[in-house]
Amino acid sequence: MPLSSVRTRLVSRFAVLIPVAAMLLATLPLVGGADADQRVTDESVTQFLLVHVPESSHIQMLEVAGYDVAEVNAADGGGWDLSVLASDGQAEALPGFARILDSAPAPTLEDLQDDLFGNVLVEPEEMQQRVVAEAQMAEFAESSPSPAPVVEDRYIDVLRADWFANSVGIFISVEAHSEEGEDDILTVTANGEEFPMSRFRDAGQYMYHRFSSPERVVSPPTQVTVSNDDGESTTVPTREWTSGSVSPFPAGFEWGFTNEGYMDAVQTTEQIVDIAANYPDITELIDLPYLTNGYRRQAVAQTSGGSASEVLYLLSNAYGSEGGNDWTLVLENPGTPDATTSVDVTGTTITVTLATDAAGTAIATAAEVVAALNANAAVQAMGSAHTYRGNEGTSPAIAGTYPLSDRLSAPDTIAREPAQVKAIRIGAQRDGTRPGLMIYCQEHAREWVTPLVCVETAHRLTANYGTDADTTRLVDALDIFIVPTVNPDGTNFSMYDYNFQRKSMTNHCEADNSDTGRWNSMGVDLNRNYRVGSAHDGYDGASTTSCTSGTYAGPAEGSEPEAQNEMWLAETFPNIEFAMNTHSHGGYFMWAPASYIEEGRVTLPRPTAGIEAYFEETAEDILRDIKSFRGTVIEPGRAGPVIDVLYSAAGNSADDHYYEYVDEETEVGRDPDIFAFNFEVGARIYDPVDDSWDSTGFQPDFASEGFYQAMEFANGMYGLLEVVEAFGEDTQAPVTSTNIADTEWFEEPVDVTFDSDEPATIHYTTDGSVPTLDSPVIERRYIRDIPEPLTISEQTVLRWIAVDASGNQSRPQQVTVRFEPPPAPGPGPGPGPVTPTEEPTEEPTEGPDRVLSVTPGGVDEADPTDLSIEMSQLTNPSTRAFAQAADSAIIASDTVFADALASGTLQTDGRSLLLNEADELESAVLAELQRLGVEEVIVLGGTAAISEAVTDALEAEGFSVTRIAGETRTETATAIAESAADTDGLLLARAYPLDGSSDATQAFADSLAAGGWAAQAGTGLLLTQSEELNDSAATYLSSSSASDVTAIGGSAAIADVVLDAVEALDLGTNRVQGANRFATAVAIAEARGFDEGNPAERVIVVEGQSAMSWVAGFTAAALSASTDAPILLANGDDLPTETMSFLESAFAPAESGTVVVCLAEQAACDAAEAVMES
């Protein structure tokens, strides 16, 4: 994790430690030989060093030498600054290429006692009030994100130019790629200030230039310029990173459950056991199947001595808790001359009588004592003796009494036996049908904040279920698995024996490499023990040879029970689509890939450009939630693939989850198997006094920092849950386009780029074949850059499909890239510098009607089925791919409007409503369904409206059929509302004429325009009687998550008593109304946001008085939504005053294409055209 080079301060309590690899034996004499001067060492950490090295390869050399390398960052002026965790001996033996810039003492367990569970108490509400008061967020921090910078093909490409506001001030972060490479000297100019950039080299390769830390500015710059000494420069607009500000929790929200200090593994596990007991309806405990090795060690006795040649140790076979601690080794001088070395075993005491010389001085060497011990059968049965790290042991051993001990200090509450790791599963429906998320914490033992994040998240989800709307929605929608402490043995060792323990406790060192100096270096780095991109396969960032390396990967991939538990969870519950690995510290948000082979920097397969864009979009959503607690902003330079913002971590769990698991039948089209993220809690804190970024450490002061970190990252977990929820609900294929069209032609090679309404992977072909998921994909130009343009230099039919993160796949689209005039010339050349070889000689073909009259004879004369098909084709024309629509279409009766009254709710994303007769599937309807390429047909109404003969015929043609029906039109509307995309707000319209009225059109008059609004907003449209709230609507509203209801029409349409009944259900109400149906349609248009200041560019005019108006109005809803065109009403051959007024004041026709679709008599259409031309 990077440390700002010159401006980074080491704070003894808040120091950094994320080690990376194994042992360079040539640098430190860690393993023996016959060195008489070799000293006995204790490898326990005593200090933090800020170290500068000139090359990235030196980082790996330090790690291989056994140094615990922490934060890593490019230094100003070149090279790297590292935070190194070191013993006294390591500090003295630092290799010559490493230069110490600063040092600070490391905290001990004694220093941390006041922060342990039960020794401290934070009052959450008081702390939150202080946080809000202290967070002086600038006003512009609440603005919406600006557009991302446009990156063009320049000598200097600016990859990103971000600004952000935290509680301290405004900062900028810029990254750029130079065509010259690492030797280019780049400078950023922002608001008139200049800031030097640092080159970023990794594994011998130039990556890009960046700031070593964000730079503080007075105000957000609108643009930045990156330049070099040769005069090249690029200017781009900036964008705000992680917008938003500090916001308190809503009233009644329960939080701050982990406020009593850092917890050991037993205490952490007890928390989720209690949660499960208290909330059995929405939780269950899962005993993970692989027991850990346990909080236990063999017992050891090591003799006195400062020189390795005089030291020996005796190691028991049994764990200390299982008898090893009962033994005692005694080396005694008999006090007589010329004695020989002998061994006596009495009970559990082993006595070695040392050989003496003629003067009675003990002369038995360490090697001779070891040989005597190992020759004794009783000693062989209990253990083995060894010289110090293979030393020849030529000096006399020192007499004394040496009890064997496992050197463990935890209280009796910590069992000395294999531990049961538990997960808590949270969800209202835990049957595998909901999208799953696995949150796991504390793979690394010393990261004491991380289990608090997991436990706090579990507490919030359960305690607020049923009282907080967001929590209730998430628990209802998701299947959440939380493992609060993956590494219980290492955690307990860290809290009671050695606070810098990173690994598990399992000792894989051989007996002759297990002296007491190794005691705090044993174990496996669990986040290096996985199967994908592992050190065993040659990937970088872990050791397979040094059992004492801070990043020891274990004897084999997946060898450790803790890792096996994680893999089992992901394999056993295939609905797990997301995973979050929570670590500390440094303030990172990362994703795959996390591993590479150093030679050539060969990485694991990178995500596609579309998947990486999804990661980036998701990251910012989640990071805004973290920021909302106290203003912490995760730096933009610390969000990205692990290998691009940090280092290679061979065999990590996130890569295992991302690449290993997939159900090929159900997850076709998805690049990752599980979207695997990594949190690094503990963001650096900017000190404005010293202009420094201070690290917070693995065990920060609990009351002033650790508790804050747990709370803000629990907020981030809620953000992640919302991402998973949106992922599970996303059924819409991406909508894409290119920067060229069929009508354009070029004389020079053209760069084709793709636009998409959401992050999507583009698969393409250039030979005219249909693209598949095996076709080539658009990739990024280089890391952290925009997608590579597709350069085409000869006439080509370019075809493509787009696949989003949820696996939704668009229909194939195509464009012909021409290098000669097309047969039917279009409007001219394409965008950019290319030009046509000659001007078109033919007259251009006639464009679309500006006013399209669909029913010139009036809607009464139109055939309902034919009109519905025509509207379907207008919404989804043959020249546009069906990616503009959903994978389903709707069928309703062509004679009865009742079941289609609320169909606008379903007509989102261009979903067509087709009208069919009751008893037979009409051939024209079948042909339109086949043209659309839909897979599913939604039938509205019971079998009297659309018979089983129709649905059988549909199924025989290969369509899946879903019927939505109720006993009445209001119940059908309620059933439709269940599928609404937006459940926060609902529309309410009348379903029947007023009692005694002969005007049957009253039943649908207000729904004509409201259907388009419902389709555009994706909201439910409920129906009711005018004078009382219908029972089905009332029942739906009483259990809905909606917060408000909008009535369509005045009190004659929806009486005040109806709204009173709605309000009695604790829902807000409002009206959208006019003096008549025409004015109400205008009011709906205004509610959609159109007025004189924001005029509509397109409108749809529908006959509003005819008995068949419903055919036109209902089938136009999808077109209204997809073209953002409000529906206005005509009155026979005239446009009423209300409609005319809107057209004159709030209609600014688009410059091209059809701007009025008219489903009324020709005279009304002509009137609309006259207004437009005026």
Secondary structure as UniProt FT lines:
FT   TURN            6..7
FT   STRAND          8..9
FT   TURN            25..27
FT   TURN            36..37
FT   STRAND          47..53
FT   HELIX           56..64
FT   TURN            65..66
FT   STRAND          68..74
FT   TURN            76..77
FT   STRAND          80..86
FT   HELIX           88..92
FT   TURN            96..97
FT   STRAND          99..105
FT   HELIX           109..112
FT   HELIX           113..115
FT   TURN            117..118
FT   HELIX           124..134
FT   HELIX           139..142
FT   STRAND          156..165
FT   STRAND          170..178
FT   TURN            182..183
FT   STRAND          186..190
FT   TURN            191..192
FT   STRAND          193..196
FT   STRAND          198..202
FT   TURN            203..204
FT   STRAND          205..210
FT   STRAND          215..217
FT   STRAND          223..228
FT   TURN            229..230
FT   STRAND          233..237
FT   STRAND          239..240
FT   TURN            251..252
FT   HELIX           265..278
FT   TURN            280..282
FT   STRAND          283..287
FT   STRAND          298..302
FT   HELIX           308..310
FT   STRAND          312..319
FT   HELIX           320..322
FT   HELIX           324..326
FT   STRAND          328..332
FT   TURN            337..338
FT   STRAND          342..346
FT   TURN            347..348
FT   STRAND          349..353
FT   TURN            358..359
FT   HELIX           366..375
FT   HELIX           377..382
FT   STRAND          383..387
FT   HELIX           388..390
FT   STRAND          400..403
FT   TURN            412..413
FT   STRAND          422..426
FT   STRAND          436..441
FT   TURN            445..446
FT   TURN            448..449
FT   HELIX           450..463
FT   TURN            464..467
FT   HELIX           469..477
FT   STRAND          479..483
FT   HELIX           488..496
FT   TURN            499..500
FT   HELIX           511..513
FT   HELIX           516..518
FT   TURN            519..521
FT   HELIX           526..528
FT   TURN            532..533
FT   HELIX           535..537
FT   TURN            547..548
FT   TURN            550..551
FT   TURN            557..558
FT   HELIX           561..572
FT   TURN            574..575
FT   STRAND          576..586
FT   STRAND          588..591
FT   STRAND          596..597
FT   TURN            598..601
FT   STRAND          602..603
FT   HELIX           609..630
FT   HELIX           636..638
FT   STRAND          639..641
FT   HELIX           642..645
FT   TURN            650..651
FT   HELIX           653..660
FT   TURN            664..666
FT   TURN            668..669
FT   STRAND          675..683
FT   STRAND          685..687
FT   TURN            688..691
FT   STRAND          692..694
FT   HELIX           702..706
FT   HELIX           707..729
FT   STRAND          736..738
FT   TURN            742..743
FT   STRAND          750..752
FT   STRAND          754..756
FT   STRAND          760..765
FT   TURN            773..774
FT   TURN            783..784
FT   STRAND          790..792
FT   STRAND          796..804
FT   TURN            805..806
FT   STRAND          813..818
FT   STRAND          851..853
FT   HELIX           859..861
FT   HELIX           864..875
FT   TURN            878..879
FT   HELIX           882..884
FT   STRAND          888..893
FT   HELIX           898..900
FT   TURN            901..902
FT   HELIX           903..906
FT   HELIX           908..910
FT   STRAND          913..916
FT   HELIX           923..932
FT   STRAND          936..940
FT   TURN            943..945
FT   HELIX           948..956
FT   TURN            957..958
FT   STRAND          960..964
FT   HELIX           969..977
FT   TURN            978..979
FT   STRAND          982..990
FT   TURN            995..996
FT   HELIX           1000..1003
FT   HELIX           1005..1017
FT   STRAND          1019..1024
FT   HELIX           1031..1039
FT   STRAND          1044..1048
FT   TURN            1051..1053
FT   HELIX           1056..1063
FT   TURN            1064..1066
FT   STRAND          1068..1072
FT   HELIX           1077..1087
FT   TURN            1088..1089
FT   TURN            1092..1093
FT   STRAND          1099..1103
FT   TURN            1107..1108
FT   HELIX           1109..1115
FT   HELIX           1117..1122
FT   TURN            1123..1124
FT   STRAND          1127..1131
FT   TURN            1132..1133
FT   HELIX           1137..1145
FT   STRAND          1156..1159
FT   HELIX           1162..1173
//
